[in-house]
């Protein structure tokens, strides 16, 4: 078992969740926080079963959210 950090974003139309430190694109999208989290966990498991455990990069020690103006 590997530990992953998950980012969960709240948008006006629902929640989007994605892992940090996983190769490829894996996203969960649902109406609630818990549903989006469950959806992305399911997608991560499928991704690892399909492509193998090497898809997980070295464990991310910390993830931070920065807000900038561009």
C-alpha positions in Angstrom: 0.0 0.0 0.0 1.2 3.5 -0.9 -0.1 6.7 0.5 -1.2 9.4 -1.9 -2.2 13.0 -1.3 -5.5 14.0 -3.0 -6.5 17.5 -4.0 -10.2 18.2 -3.8 -11.5 21.4 -5.4 -14.9 22.8 -4.9 -16.5 24.4 -7.9 -20.0 26.0 -8.3 -21.2 22.8 -10.0 -19.6 20.2 -7.8 -16.2 18.8 -6.7 -13.2 17.6 -8.6 -10.5 15.4 -7.0 -7.1 14.3 -8.3 -4.0 12.7 -6.8 -0.5 14.3 -6.4 2.4 12.1 -7.5 0.6 9.7 -9.8 1.8 9.5 -13.5 -1.0 10.1 -15.9 -4.3 11.8 -15.5 -6.7 10.5 -12.9 -9.7 12.6 -11.9 -12.9 12.1 -9.9 -15.8 14.5 -10.3 -19.1 14.4 -8.3 -21.7 16.5 -6.6 -20.2 16.2 -3.0 -16.8 16.1 -1.5 -17.2 12.5 -0.3 -18.4 11.3 -3.6 -15.6 13.0 -5.5 -13.1 11.5 -3.1 -14.6 8.0 -3.5 -14.6 8.4 -7.3 -11.0 9.4 -7.5 -9.9 6.5 -5.2 -11.7 4.1 -7.5 -10.0 5.7 -10.5 -6.6 5.5 -8.9 -7.1 1.8 -8.1 -8.1 1.1 -11.7 -5.1 3.1 -13.0 -2.7 1.1 -10.8 -4.3 -2.2 -11.7 -4.1 -1.3 -15.4 -0.6 0.3 -15.6 1.1 -1.1 -12.6 2.5 0.2 -9.3 5.3 2.0 -11.0 2.8 4.7 -12.0 3.2 6.1 -8.5 6.1 8.6 -8.3 8.3 8.9 -5.2 6.1 9.6 -2.3 5.2 13.3 -2.1 6.2 14.5 1.3 4.2 17.7 1.3 1.7 19.4 -1.0 0.9 23.1 -0.7 -1.7 25.4 -2.3 -0.4 28.7 -3.5 -2.6 31.5 -4.8 -1.1 33.8 -7.5 -2.3 36.4 -9.9 -1.5 35.9 -13.5 
